[in-house]
Amino acid sequence: MKKILLIALLLSNYAFAQVKNGEQVPDIEFKQLLNSSLKTAKLSQFKGKIVFIEFWATWCSPCVAAMPHLQELQKKYKNQLQIITITAETDKRIKLFLKTRPSNLIFAIDTGYSIAKLFPHATIPHSVLVDADGKLIANTRPDEINEMVIEKLLRKETVALTDKVDNMSTDFIKDYFFASDTVKSRLMIQPEIKGGPGMSMRHSNSSVFAGRRLTMINLTLESMYRIAYGDFAYGRVIDQTGNEEKNKKEMFCLDIITNKKEDLLPTLKAELLKRFELQAKITLLLKPVYVLKVADYSKVDKLMVSDKLDKEGYGGGSGTFSGDAVVFADIADYLESFGIVNLPVVDETNTNKKFNIQMVYQPEQPETLTKALADLGLKLEKSERRIDMLTLYK
């Protein structure tokens, strides 16, 4: 089973006291700073300035998309505002990021989540705004903090921002969809869990529910249909409902258990079609694609062949792929499902050998992905193919 990280969960211990709006923020120590003349700093060193703390990660697309907005604010208010980004990633990763995306922001490394404990959150980006006197204005989102907000704070006026309050439960399945081992079949659908992450779980490690249970937390209808019809990637969906925006935003939670493994997805499909107006069908269409091919068989022959009989699945993110007993079709699936490339990917390597593969590249430099694939003896070619597309309609 592929391991797809939809939204980052901060799995740290939040035993420290949370700072509340209007309270004085402790003198936070930023122990490792990059892109700054300072190597370390304390919050008190920025007294007299508004401080904007941004929790983020390079693999978080909404976080990266917010960076230009932060840089514009920093540029305009360079003497009255200090923006400090905080990530749990390594300094090596951030240095690589900054090499291709120069910035005027300060970047802090906090691998132990020591600062995050003061401002608990389950999802990123997560923004913290502190006024010039060191008092907390709000935990919010980056788009909430704009020029109007900064101007009001500079005039010592009160600002009202939308608080970002995340659900800090560490076990959403147990808390919202508990099922005893004796449950044979059931279906539960609930509305969005406010502040919770978006995730799906197939319970593959459960001796009781493996293969016959599927839980989804805060997924859109489109996402649920994609899973139900065979894990269709985002780029393989055509929405003909006229409600595309709604289908991509409205979220639900669902837990389904069936008696037999083979009944799981057919039952899920039937229940979705019965309970919602949204209909779906699979259509074969000619589309632009990337084709994954073998470029150098001598390199493929040197890859480590796995001695495992069963595939454990692969893991990855933006910049990494790793798996034991994986086939090249898994790499094609990874490139498409994780949005590494902007087109569907078709595997035409014509091999089902199982390999132990570790692949690392620099997301900001596309040529490094090309090299990483070439090191495995593979290449991507643009072409056209007839592929299955999931069509949504009323």
C-alpha positions, 0 to 999 in steps of 0.5 A: 500500500502506498503511503501518501502523506496528505497533510502533515501531523505534528506528532509531538507531546504538547505538554507545554502551556499553550500561549493564548491570545493577548498573553505575553509570548515567552522569550522563544529561542531560535537555536538554528537560523539560516538566511540570516546574519544571526546564527541563533536568536531570542524573540526579545531581540526583535522587540519593537517589531511585529513578529510573524512566525510561520510553521511550514515545510518544503513538501507542503505545497500550500506552504510554498505557495504562501512564501511570495506573500510573506516575502512581499510583506517583509520587503514592504515592512523591513524595519517594522516586521520580522518574519521567521519561518520554522520547519522540522526539516534539516538545515541541508534540505532548507539550504537546497531549497534556498539555493533555487528559491532565494528569499528575504525571510529568516529560516529557523530549524526546529527538529524537536518541535520545541517552539511548536509546543507553544502554538499547538497545531495539526496542519501547516501552514500555521501562522503566529502573529506577535505584536511589537510588545511581544503579545500574541495576536492570533494563531491563524493562516498566512493569507489572514495576515495582510498589509491592512493587518500590519498597518493597524498593528503599527497604529496600535489598533485592535485587529480581529483575525480568524483563529486557526484551531486544529483538532489535536486528537492523535487518534481520529480513528479511535475517537470518531470511528471505534470498531470492536473486533467483532464488527462484521460490516457497517458504514458510517458517514459523518461531516467534516471534523473541523481542525482535523487532517485529511487522510485515508487508512486501509488498516493493512496492519490489522489482523482483523480488518486488513483488506475489509476496512477503509476509513477516510477523514476530511476527504472531498467527495471527489477524493472518495470517488477516486479511491472507490474506483481504484485510486485514480490520481487527481490528473485522471478525473474529469468533472462534468457536474458543473459543481467542480469547486464544491466537489473539491472543497466540501469534505466528509468522513467515512468508515466502511467495513465489509465481511469480505475483502473483495466486497470493500470497494464495490460496496463503497462505490454502491453506497456513494452512488446511492447516498450522493447525487454525484455519479461516476464512470470510467472512460477510455480517452486519448490524453497527453502522458509521460511514459516511463521506459527503460533507458539502460538495461545494464543499469537495471540489471545492477539494481538490488532485487528484493528477496521478499515475496510480498510487496510492502509498498513504497513511501515518499514525498517531494524529493524522495522515493523508497521501497522494498519489493517494488516494481517500476509501475510503483515509480510511475504511480508515485510520480503521478499520485504525488504530483511530481510531474504534471501529467499522467504516467504510464509504465511501459518498462515491461518488467515485473521484477521486484527491486529494493529502490531508494531515490533522492532528488532536488524538487526545485531542480527538475533535471535532478529527477531526470538524473535520479531516474537515469541512475536506475536505468529509466527515463520519462518521455512525453507522448499520448496514450489511451488511458482510463479517466474517472468521469464525474457527472450528475 
